[in-house]
């Protein structure tokens, strides 16, 4: 049994899945790693489906506005006060033209509304598949990141231990230099730095007495 069937699908039961392509938080998930080919394909299909749904809804609104306008014009055509001076034949022809256009509107509205009726299910199915693919990618990223985090933590711990050892070595060498310098200075005085070519002042570098610690 795949992880999708065993873990992901049951976890989505009863959950309200947002429309992922429109969710800013979902988009941010891939800011670093990028989207897989599968996720790009599903996202494109879902985005296209949403655009079709939006376009159909707009067409339905336009047709309803047109139908309303045609019906209002038929009412006016049947009002003698509005058609005074026109022949009955011309008026009747215009009414029939309006009825034909209204019939055309009804047919197109029925077609669009039938198509829209199936859209929510199709959109949900694509969104569901995209969510499953996202969960799978998230799982892989979490596992990979966890491995890298552990490796970096181990490296940091190793470097920290080595740093502590190096600090101790540094302090020991500074103390030793200080003792050598102090002894030689009692014998050679101010000539000590020139004779032994000290590149710094051991007095200032002494771990416990220095005033210019790193």
URRA-V23823 format. One record per residue. N is the residue number from 1. RES is the residue in three letters. PSI is psi as a letter, one per 40 degrees, with the letter a starting at -180 (999 if undefined). OMEGA is omega in degrees with one decimal (* if undefined). BURIAL is 1 if it has 16 or more other ideal C-beta (glycine too) atoms within 10 Angstrom, else 0. Layout:
# URRA-V23823
N|RES|PSI|OMEGA|BURIAL + N|RES|PSI|OMEGA|BURIAL
This chain:
# URRA-V23823
1|UNK|h|-178.0|0 + 2|UNK|i|178.7|0 + 3|UNK|d|177.8|0 + 4|UNK|d|-178.7|0 + 5|UNK|d|-173.4|0 + 6|UNK|d|-171.8|0 + 7|UNK|d|-170.2|0 + 8|UNK|d|-177.5|1 + 9|UNK|d|178.1|0 + 10|UNK|d|-178.5|0 + 11|UNK|d|-177.8|0 + 12|UNK|e|-178.0|0 + 13|UNK|h|178.1|0 + 14|UNK|e|-179.0|0 + 15|UNK|i|177.7|0 + 16|UNK|h|-177.3|0 + 17|UNK|h|176.8|0 + 18|UNK|i|173.2|0 + 19|UNK|h|-168.3|0 + 20|UNK|d|-179.0|1 + 21|UNK|d|-178.4|1 + 22|UNK|e|-176.1|0 + 23|UNK|h|-177.0|0 + 24|UNK|d|179.9|0 + 25|UNK|d|178.0|0 + 26|UNK|d|179.4|1 + 27|UNK|d|-178.0|0 + 28|UNK|d|179.9|0 + 29|UNK|d|-173.2|1 + 30|UNK|e|-177.4|1 + 31|UNK|d|-177.1|0 + 32|UNK|d|-172.7|0 + 33|UNK|e|-176.2|0 + 34|UNK|i|-177.2|0 + 35|UNK|i|176.3|1 + 36|UNK|i|179.0|0 + 37|UNK|d|179.3|0 + 38|UNK|d|-179.2|0 + 39|UNK|d|177.6|1 + 40|UNK|d|-179.7|0 + 41|UNK|d|-180.0|0 + 42|UNK|d|179.5|1 + 43|UNK|d|179.6|1 + 44|UNK|d|179.7|0 + 45|UNK|d|-179.3|0 + 46|UNK|d|178.7|1 + 47|UNK|d|178.5|0 + 48|UNK|d|179.7|0 + 49|UNK|d|178.7|1 + 50|UNK|d|178.6|1 + 51|UNK|d|177.0|0 + 52|UNK|d|178.7|0 + 53|UNK|d|179.5|1 + 54|UNK|d|180.0|0 + 55|UNK|d|179.1|0 + 56|UNK|d|178.8|1 + 57|UNK|d|178.6|0 + 58|UNK|d|177.4|0 + 59|UNK|d|177.9|1 + 60|UNK|d|178.3|1 + 61|UNK|d|-179.4|0 + 62|UNK|d|179.5|0 + 63|UNK|d|178.8|1 + 64|UNK|d|176.1|0 + 65|UNK|d|179.3|0 + 66|UNK|d|-179.9|1 + 67|UNK|d|178.6|1 + 68|UNK|d|179.6|0 + 69|UNK|d|179.6|0 + 70|UNK|d|178.9|1 + 71|UNK|d|178.8|0 + 72|UNK|d|179.3|0 + 73|UNK|d|177.0|0 + 74|UNK|d|177.6|1 + 75|UNK|d|179.1|0 + 76|UNK|d|179.8|0 + 77|UNK|d|179.7|1 + 78|UNK|e|178.2|0 + 79|UNK|h|-177.6|0 + 80|UNK|d|-178.7|0 + 81|UNK|d|-178.0|0 + 82|UNK|e|-175.3|0 + 83|UNK|e|-178.9|1 + 84|UNK|h|178.1|0 + 85|UNK|e|179.8|0 + 86|UNK|i|-179.1|0 + 87|UNK|i|179.5|0 + 88|UNK|d|-178.8|0 + 89|UNK|d|-179.8|0 + 90|UNK|d|-180.0|0 + 91|UNK|d|-178.3|0 + 92|UNK|d|178.0|0 + 93|UNK|d|179.9|0 + 94|UNK|d|178.0|0 + 95|UNK|d|179.4|0 + 96|UNK|d|175.8|0 + 97|UNK|d|178.6|0 + 98|UNK|d|179.6|1 + 99|UNK|d|177.9|0 + 100|UNK|d|178.9|0 + 101|UNK|d|177.4|0 + 102|UNK|d|177.8|1 + 103|UNK|d|177.6|0 + 104|UNK|d|177.0|0 + 105|UNK|d|-179.1|1 + 106|UNK|d|179.5|0 + 107|UNK|d|-179.8|0 + 108|UNK|d|177.7|1 + 109|UNK|d|179.9|1 + 110|UNK|d|179.7|0 + 111|UNK|d|-179.3|0 + 112|UNK|d|-177.4|1 + 113|UNK|d|174.2|0 + 114|UNK|d|179.4|0 + 115|UNK|d|179.8|0 + 116|UNK|d|-177.8|0 + 117|UNK|d|-179.1|0 + 118|UNK|e|-174.4|0 + 119|UNK|d|-177.6|1 + 120|UNK|d|179.6|0 + 121|UNK|d|179.9|0 + 122|UNK|d|179.1|0 + 123|UNK|d|179.8|1 + 124|UNK|d|-178.6|0 + 125|UNK|d|178.5|0 + 126|UNK|d|179.8|1 + 127|UNK|d|178.6|1 + 128|UNK|d|178.2|1 + 129|UNK|d|179.4|1 + 130|UNK|d|178.3|1 + 131|UNK|d|177.7|1 + 132|UNK|d|178.8|1 + 133|UNK|d|178.6|1 + 134|UNK|d|179.4|1 + 135|UNK|d|-179.9|1 + 136|UNK|d|178.2|1 + 137|UNK|d|179.5|1 + 138|UNK|d|179.4|0 + 139|UNK|d|-179.3|0 + 140|UNK|d|180.0|0 + 141|UNK|d|179.4|0 + 142|UNK|d|179.7|0 + 143|UNK|d|-179.0|0 + 144|UNK|d|179.6|0 + 145|UNK|d|179.1|0 + 146|UNK|d|178.0|0 + 147|UNK|d|-179.0|0 + 148|UNK|d|178.0|0 + 149|UNK|d|179.5|0 + 150|UNK|d|179.7|0 + 151|UNK|d|179.6|0 + 152|UNK|d|178.2|0 + 153|UNK|d|178.0|0 + 154|UNK|d|178.3|0 + 155|UNK|d|-180.0|0 + 156|UNK|d|179.9|0 + 157|UNK|d|178.9|0 + 158|UNK|d|179.6|0 + 159|UNK|d|178.8|0 + 160|UNK|d|178.6|0 + 161|UNK|d|179.5|0 + 162|UNK|d|178.7|0 + 163|UNK|d|178.7|0 + 164|UNK|d|178.1|0 + 165|UNK|d|-179.1|0 + 166|UNK|d|176.8|0 + 167|UNK|d|178.1|0 + 168|UNK|d|177.4|0 + 169|UNK|d|179.2|0 + 170|UNK|d|-178.5|0 + 171|UNK|d|178.6|0 + 172|UNK|d|-179.2|0 + 173|UNK|d|179.0|0 + 174|UNK|d|177.4|1 + 175|UNK|d|-179.8|1 + 176|UNK|d|177.5|0 + 177|UNK|d|179.3|1 + 178|UNK|d|-180.0|1 + 179|UNK|d|177.9|0 + 180|UNK|d|-179.0|0 + 181|UNK|d|-177.8|1 + 182|UNK|d|-179.2|0 + 183|UNK|d|-178.5|0 + 184|UNK|d|-178.3|1 + 185|UNK|d|178.2|1 + 186|UNK|d|-178.8|0 + 187|UNK|d|-171.9|0 + 188|UNK|e|177.9|0 + 189|UNK|b|-175.1|0 + 190|UNK|e|178.8|0 + 191|UNK|e|-175.0|0 + 192|UNK|d|-177.4|1 + 193|UNK|d|-178.0|1 + 194|UNK|d|-176.2|0 + 195|UNK|d|-174.8|0 + 196|UNK|e|175.6|0 + 197|UNK|f|174.1|0 + 198|UNK|h|-178.5|1 + 199|UNK|e|177.8|0 + 200|UNK|i|-179.1|0 + 201|UNK|h|-179.1|0 + 202|UNK|d|177.7|1 + 203|UNK|d|-178.2|0 + 204|UNK|d|-177.6|0 + 205|UNK|e|-177.9|1 + 206|UNK|h|-174.3|1 + 207|UNK|d|-176.3|0 + 208|UNK|d|-176.0|0 + 209|UNK|e|-173.5|0 + 210|UNK|i|178.3|0 + 211|UNK|e|-177.2|0 + 212|UNK|f|-177.5|0 + 213|UNK|i|177.8|0 + 214|UNK|999|*|0
